Amino acid sequence: MRLPYSFVVFFVWLIILHPITAQTTEATFVEGAPNVFLDCRWQCDFDAIRNTIDYVNFVRDPQSADIHVLVTSQGVGSGGDKLTLYFTGLNEYDGITDTISTVTASDDTDKLVNDAIMSAFKEGMLQYLLRSSLKDKIEYSVNIPKQVTEEDLPVDPWNSWVFSLGTGGFFSGESNYNNFNLRGNLRANRVTKESKVRFSAGLNYRESNFYFRDSLNEIIDTSTITSIRRNKYVDASYVKSITDHFSLGVFYSIFQNITNNYRLSNTVVLGAEYNLFKYDESDRNQLTLTYKIGPKHNVYVEKTVFNKKKELVFFHSLDAYLYQKQNWGNVGIGAGYSQYLQDVKLNRLTFNTNVDWKVAKGLTFGLGGYLSFISDQINLPKSQAQIQDVLLRNRLFATNYSLFGFANIRYTFGSKYNNVVNSRFSGGGGNVTYFF
């Protein structure tokens, strides 16, 4: 395939402006500073961190690092997050480790969250800087706080309860199609070391209209197709901490899902869970075995293939899940089995996995997906599906499996340093994308 002439000209122009020669500039390298790989996902504003912390060399690959900083996040009872930074020394800093945690509030802005991460990062980096050639350039300042008395301790008038209200929607359209979506939700949580109470309720309404036009560009009313989906739900749960590894819970849900033939479904479940690791380590390590059992009362929109308009059934489930987040990447592997007790043939077996592996310097491999073997569609409608139902996926269809998978591989090469921030032409475009 011959490259376009314009591409060749542009490429040559880049080479002329930026000659390929080995060079080190003051802006991209701090002599004597440790190389740091900051392993942080959505929590971090890398530009702000690199602009503020200019006394280390940030590298883009963990294999080039002297210090690996892994940032993890766990939700806390206040609705915020517990952010934990794990420091691992490599090369000349081998064997030097540290763990720094900070807690953010639910209403903290992105800047406040990033400031908390930077503060924890600076604290954890101190011991490494004291062992580097920059140790003589460090200045110290100690602010001694006043002594705290019982009267100074904060009082929580909400008793650890956190509430959240939300609503939103979107619409889109063109001459032959329009779509409208409206949603709303309510959440109330109370999380302590001893127990966890969660409540949520929500609804979603989605309407899509497809128009057909004649030769005069007039809409043919008899050919208009309308798709409406309504979903409502209420979920509540209470989990009691028994030990550092074991917990018990009770779970309740009621929902309506017309697409899946549920006019109303009520479920009450008792559950027990054992974690091989302590729950305090769950941001990095989990190996859980969870068992649930309980009744479910269903009222269907249409009569099912079992000639049921409503019924009371009992079911149980067993799930196993392994999660590891380490400097080399992270892996999550799960398997679950559920079964209706009135008929052992009504069951479902599901496997899921998600792997992000830093294979070698610059090389990252990702793999994930799920596979379900389905034999428990007691809600399957008995009536014949129409062609528009098939095209719009407006109803439940018989299937004996469901799957989804992805794989990706990424290789990057070039300069190992990643200190420079240049925000020119990085925003303010005319295209806007909304995600719900």
Secondary structure by P-SEA (a helix, b strand, c coil): ccccaaaaaaaaaaaaacccccccccccccccbbbbbbbcccccaaaaaaaccccbbbbcccccccbbbbbbbbbccccccbbbbbbbbccccccccbbbbbbbcccccaaaaaaaaaaaaaaaaaaaaaaccccccbbbbbbbbcccccccccccccccbbbbbbccccccccccbbbbbbbcbbbbbbbcccbbbbbbbbbbbbbbbbbbbccccccccccbbbbbbbbbbcccccccccccccccbbbbbbbbbccccccbbbbbbbbbbbbcccccccccccbbbbbbbbbbbbbbccccccccccccccccbbbbbbbbbccccbbbbbbbbbbcccccccbbbbbbbbbbbcccccbbbbbcccccccccccccccccccaaaaaaccbbbbbccccccccbbbbbbcccccccccccccccccbbbbcc
